Amino acid sequence: MRNPGAVDRAMAVFGKRAELRAFSGDPADEAARAIRDGFRIIVAAGGDGTVAGVAHALAGSDVALAVLPMGTFNYFARGLKMPEEAEAAARAILDGAPHDIAVGTLNGRVFLNNVSIGLYPAILEEREATYARYGRYRILAHLASLRTILRFQRPYRMDLLQDETRHRIRTPMLFVARSAYQLDQFGLEGGQAISDDRFVLFLAHQQTRLAFLHLAWKLIRRKVDHGRDILVSTPRQIAVAVQGRRRIAVALDGEKLKMQLPLRIQIADHQLQVILPSNNPAVVKSG
């Protein structure tokens, strides 16, 4: 956790209205137990991976998700306009209102920000090793990305189905976005597609280390040329197979998993209730 003591400070704001439950393993399991115990709002205290795990248990239920951001990037919480300071976030949760959102699923598993295969899962593995040694700092995440790109290996050959269109492609990375906030942070287009309950699919053209370093530099500077540097599409459903593989490493909201191929990515049948702070324009109060 980046902020020791943050949970205690948030609990001081919540007071007796909240019960603190620590967990290990899959946060979805603990969230499911809290649902069975009758809780109507469950606060996920952690990073994007923890929040996504809780969301997996809550999607389709009448129990709302609230987010206490305590990770490295906190893309989902920042997209909700949730304060990153513990006390302010706790007050925003108490003053907030529930709002239904659509979420993505990967082989039935809920995700909130993104899914990726190829280079990005390797970056996450390097990043976690760096965190374990030096601590969780954003600058270290960027350095881990650089080291991974410098060790870049051959691209994958993929069979890709987007809605009803099938392609055979060769790419070092496939990235599926579901967070308009994260796209905006890197100067990438597609926010309207997210609002329309579509995915934004990015495929990298680059086939060499030098070219991928150039793309990374463009992302940092928010200067990516859509169409030239990356291919962009906005499907509602995606299926991915990788030639010569039955399982593959997948990055899912900042967590690295091994998953069975083919990967099937679609919008969940049921929506997720999320507590939005009152400063979010999606919250409408009456009375």
N, C-alpha and C positions, 0 to 999 in steps of 0.2 A: 504494500500500500504506500502511495506517495506521501500521504499526509497522516502521520501517526497522531492519534488523539482526535481525529476528525469525527469518528463515529460517536465518541463521548460528547463532543460539542453539539452534534446534531441531536443526540438523545436528550440533552439538557433542554433543547427547544421543544422537542416532542413531549417530554414529560411522561405522565402516566398513560397518555393516549397511544403509546407505542410499546411493543415488546421486542427486545433485541434477541435475534437468533443467529448464532454463528453456524457455519457449515463447512464441510470439506467435500470435495468431489463435485458432482454436477449440481449447480444451483437450482436446476429445474426440479430435482427431487425434493429439496427443502421447500421450494415454493409450492409444490403439490401438497406437501404435508400441511403447510399453512392454510391452503385452501380448504382442506378437509377439516381443519380446526376452526373454520368459520371466519377467518379474517377477510375483510372486504377490500382493503387496500394493502398491497405488499410493496415495501420500499426495497429496491435493489441498491445496496451500497457497494460500489465497485466500479470497474471499468466496463467497456462495451461488451466484453465476453460474458461477464457476470449478468449484466442487464439482459442480454439476449437469452441466456439460459432461463432466467425468471420469466421472460416474455413467452418462451416456449410453453411453459406450464400454464400461463394465464390466457393465451390466445383462445378466443371462443368462449371464455367464461364470463361471468358478470363481476369478476374481481378485477380491480384496476391496478395497474403498475405505476409506481412512482420511482423516480431515480434520484439517488444521492451520488453525484459524480465523484469518484475517487480513483479513476484510472489514469492512464498516461495521456490519452487523446480525448476521451469522452465525447466522441462525435455525436452520439445519439442525444445525450443530455444537452450538449451545446445547440443542437438543432431544435430542441424544445425550448431554447432560451432559459435553461435552468442555470442559476448561479453556480459557480464552481466552489465557492466558499461554503463550508459545511453548515454554519448557522443560517446563512442566507438561503441555501437550498432547502433546509428543513422548513423555514418560514414560508417559502414559495410553495412547498408541498401542502402545508396546512391551509394556505389561502387559495390553492389552485382548484381546478375543476376537471372532471373527466371528459375525455374526447376520444372518439373512435378513430383508429387508423388502420390502414391495410399494411400487412407485413409480408415479407417473402418467406418461402420455404425452400430448403435444399434437401431433397429426398425425405421430405416430411418434417425436417428440423427448421424451426423458426430462425430467421436472421433479420437484423434491423438495418445494418449499414451496407455490407458487401459480402460477396463470395468471390474467391479467386483461386485459380490453379496456375501452376508454373512458377515463375520467379517469386511472386509475392509470398507464398507459404515458406519458401526458403529464407526470405528476409525475416519472417516472423521467428523462425527457428534460431537464426543468428541473433535477433534482437533479444529473445528470452535468455539466451546464454550470456549476452552482454549485461542484461539487467541483473541476473543472478550474481554476477561478479562485481558490478560497480554500482548497482541501484537503478531505479526506474526514472530516467530523465529523457526528455524528448530529444535532446541533442545526441544522446547515445543511440536512440532509435534511428536517426538519420545516418550516423556513422555505420551502424550495422547494415543498413541498406546499401551503402557504398561498398562495404566489404563483400556482400553477397553478389552484387553486380560484377565486381572484379573477378569472382570465381564462376561467373555465368557459364552454363553448359549448353548443350544443344536444345533447340526448340522442340516442342511436342508436335506430333501430327494428330489432328483432332477431326472427328466427325461431329459437326455442329448442326443442330436443328433449332431454328428460330421460328416460332409459330409454325407455319407450314412450309418454310423454306429450308432446304438442306444444303450445307456447304462442307467441303473438305479443305482444311486450312493447315498451315504450318506457322506456329507462333510460340514465342517464349512465355507469353502470359495472356490469360483471359481473366477479365475483371468485370464483375456484375455489380452494379451500384443500385442501392435502394435509398440512399441518403442524399437529399438535395443539398444539405449543409456541407457534406464532405466534398461533393462536386464543386461547390462554390469556393471552398478553401483552396482548391488546386486550379481554379480558373477553367473548369471543364463544363461543357454544356450538358443539358439534360434535365434541368430542374422541373420543367413543365411536364416532361414524361413521368417523372416521379409522382407529381400531383395527379396525373391521369391514371395512376395505378399501373404503370409500366416499369420495366427495368431499363437501365441504361447499360448496354454491353459495350465494353472496350476491348479491342484486339490490337496488340502491338505489332507493328510492321517489323521492328528491329530484329536483326538476326545476329548481331555481334555485340561484344562488350562495349566497344566504343560508342556504337549507336545507342545502346541502352543508357549509357552514362549521359549522352547528349539529351535523351528524352527525360531522364531524371532531373537534369539541370533546368530543362524547360518547364517541368512541373513545378519546381521550386519557385521559378520566376513567373509562373502563371502565363506561359507563352506557348502552350501546346497548340500545334496546327491540326485541327480536326480534319481528318481525311488524308492528310499527308503523313503525320506522325502516328496517328492511331485511326483505326476504323471504329465508327460509332453507329450503333443501332438501338432501337427502343422496342424490343419484343415484350409480349406478355408471358410467354412460356419459352423455356430454353432446355434443350437436352444436349449433353456432351458425352462423347465417348473418345477415348484416347487409344490410338493404335498400339497394340502390343502390351496393354495393361488391363488388369482386372480391378485394381485398387489404385488410389492416388492420394497424395497429400493435398488437402484443401484448407485454405484460410477462410474462416467463418467468423466475421466480426472480431478479428484480432486473435482468434484461437486457431491452432493448427490441429486438424483431425485427419485420420486416414479413412476414406470412404469408398464404398463399392461403386464401380462404374456400371452403367452410365449414370451421370448426375442429372437429376431432374429438378429444375428451378421454376417455381411458379408462385403466383400470389395466393396466399392462404385463403381457404374457403371462409374462415371466420375472422372477424376483426379483433383488434386488441384495444382495450380501454387503457388510456394513458392519462395521468394527471399532468395537466399543463399549468405552468405558472400564470398568474393573472396578467403579466405583461406580454403574454403571447397573444397575437391578434386572433388566433383560432378560438380563444376562450371568449364566449359571449355570456355576460351576466344579465339577469333581468330582475325586476322588482325594485 
